Amino acid sequence: MKQDEIDQIIAEALEKDKGKSRWHRPSRRRERVMLARNVLNILFMLGFVAAILIYFLLPEQRGLYFTVGITALLLKIAEFVLRFMF
């Protein structure tokens, strides 16, 4: 292949790709799902920390510990489902 042929191929590819951007913005739906996932992850982390604190600071409150811990896990499962559904 000669340099002229290579230059022609590159020029054609650039012209074909001219209107497209490599860094596409995500769609509105994808942005909303990402926001929901981020909120669920933050709530999960807060619940996880709260469960650990309850476990060590209030050892007699096992019911509260399990409630907060299971709620945090359910939030993480919801985020996990969102990750693969959308």
BAGU-666343 format. One line per 5 residues: number of its first residue (from 1); their letters; for each residue x, y, z of N, C-alpha, C. Coordinates in steps of 0.02 Angstrom, whole numbers. Last residue first. Example, Ala and Ser with C-alpha at 12.3 -4.5 7.8 and 13.67 -1.06 7.14 Angstrom:
2 = SA = 642,-112,354,684,-53,357,645,2,394  660,-284,390,615,-225,390,660,-165,390
//
This chain:
86 = FMFRL = -1538,-89,1675,-1538,-29,1632,-1469,-14,1607  -1515,-205,1747,-1579,-198,1711,-1577,-140,1660  -1396,-199,1813,-1402,-246,1759,-1467,-242,1720  -1414,-95,1907,-1354,-98,1866,-1363,-142,1805  -1531,-128,1974,-1531,-71,1928,-1471,-73,1881
81 = VFEAI = -1481,-233,2053,-1532,-246,2002,-1534,-190,1951  -1395,-159,2135,-1369,-213,2093,-1417,-229,2037  -1486,-81,2205,-1437,-49,2162,-1408,-99,2112  -1551,-183,2276,-1589,-141,2230,-1542,-106,2181  -1445,-228,2355,-1475,-274,2306,-1515,-235,2254
76 = KLLLA = -1427,-116,2435,-1374,-137,2389,-1401,-185,2336  -1548,-117,2505,-1531,-59,2463,-1476,-78,2413  -1533,-237,2574,-1586,-230,2524,-1575,-171,2478  -1427,-201,2660,-1417,-253,2609,-1471,-250,2555  -1492,-106,2740,-1434,-86,2699,-1422,-138,2644
71 = TIGVT = -1587,-190,2800,-1609,-134,2758,-1552,-111,2713  -1502,-271,2875,-1541,-301,2820,-1567,-247,2773  -1451,-173,2965,-1407,-212,2921,-1444,-242,2862  -1564,-128,3032,-1524,-81,2993,-1480,-119,2944  -1606,-251,3090,-1651,-212,3047,-1611,-164,3003
66 = FYLGR = -1497,-291,3167,-1518,-332,3111,-1563,-293,3063  -1494,-183,3260,-1436,-199,3218,-1456,-239,3157  -1618,-196,3320,-1603,-135,3282,-1544,-147,3235  -1597,-319,3384,-1652,-311,3336,-1640,-250,3291  -1493,-294,3473,-1482,-339,3417,-1536,-331,3363
61 = QEPLL = -1449,-201,3579,-1499,-186,3528,-1489,-228,3465  -1341,-224,3659,-1405,-252,3681,-1461,-241,3630  -1234,-153,3604,-1237,-226,3595,-1303,-257,3616  -1206,-17,3544,-1268,-39,3577,-1276,-115,3570  -1081,-9,3485,-1100,40,3537,-1162,20,3576
56 = FYILI = -1070,-115,3393,-1019,-106,3444,-1040,-60,3501  -1189,-110,3317,-1163,-174,3341,-1114,-165,3400  -1197,24,3281,-1248,-5,3326,-1222,-70,3356  -1088,31,3193,-1088,71,3254,-1139,43,3305  -1133,-57,3093,-1071,-72,3130,-1070,-33,3195
51 = AAVFG = -1248,13,3050,-1254,-55,3078,-1192,-74,3118  -1190,131,3000,-1236,134,3057,-1243,65,3090  -1119,79,2893,-1083,110,2948,-1127,114,3010  -1230,35,2817,-1178,-12,2837,-1139,15,2897  -1299,154,2793,-1330,100,2831,-1280,50,2857
46 = LMFLI = -1203,220,2714,-1224,249,2778,-1257,196,2822  -1200,132,2605,-1139,144,2645,-1157,173,2713  -1334,142,2559,-1306,77,2581,-1245,88,2626  -1338,277,2522,-1381,253,2576,-1356,186,2603  -1246,270,2415,-1232,313,2473,-1274,291,2533
41 = NLVNR = -1315,182,2329,-1249,164,2355,-1231,206,2417  -1431,257,2300,-1437,193,2335,-1370,171,2364  -1371,365,2232,-1407,377,2294,-1413,312,2334  -1319,296,2121,-1274,332,2166,-1308,345,2233  -1437,248,2061,-1385,201,2086,-1339,235,2135
36 = ALMVR = -1499,369,2028,-1531,323,2075,-1481,274,2104  -1405,415,1934,-1419,454,1994,-1451,409,2047  -1416,314,1837,-1352,324,1872,-1362,364,1936  -1548,336,1797,-1530,272,1828,-1465,279,1866  -1536,464,1741,-1579,454,1799,-1563,388,1835
31 = ERRRS = -1448,437,1635,-1427,484,1688,-1470,474,1751  -1527,352,1558,-1466,326,1588,-1441,371,1645  -1625,443,1519,-1644,385,1559,-1583,357,1594  -1550,533,1442,-1584,556,1502,-1601,497,1549  -1395,456,1388,-1464,477,1379,-1494,499,1446
26 = PRHWR = -1228,525,1400,-1278,472,1411,-1349,500,1403  -1138,595,1266,-1171,605,1329,-1222,550,1339  -993,525,1192,-1065,536,1191,-1090,550,1262  -857,551,1130,-878,557,1200,-951,575,1201  -843,552,995,-820,493,1031,-845,493,1102
21 = SKGKD = -972,604,888,-925,621,941,-905,556,976  -1000,624,714,-1007,586,775,-954,607,826  -974,688,596,-1031,710,635,-1038,676,702  -858,616,547,-856,687,563,-913,710,609  -840,491,499,-848,498,571,-855,570,593
16 = KELAE = -817,514,364,-874,473,384,-891,482,458  -699,585,370,-758,616,342,-821,579,363  -613,488,422,-625,549,459,-688,584,435  -617,394,318,-640,375,385,-655,437,427  -560,469,214,-628,443,208,-657,425,277
11 = AIIQD = -431,491,267,-474,548,251,-547,526,246  -384,359,273,-391,398,334,-438,457,323  -383,328,136,-423,288,183,-436,327,247  -289,422,91,-358,423,65,-405,385,112  -173,381,157,-201,448,171,-273,453,148
6 = IEDQK = -157,258,92,-168,261,165,-199,327,184  -132,300,-37,-189,258,-23,-207,259,50  -12,371,-19,-71,405,-44,-135,365,-30  78,271,20,59,322,68,-4,360,45  25,109,-40,64,171,-44,37,221,6
1 = M = 42,-58,0,0,0,0,44,62,0
//
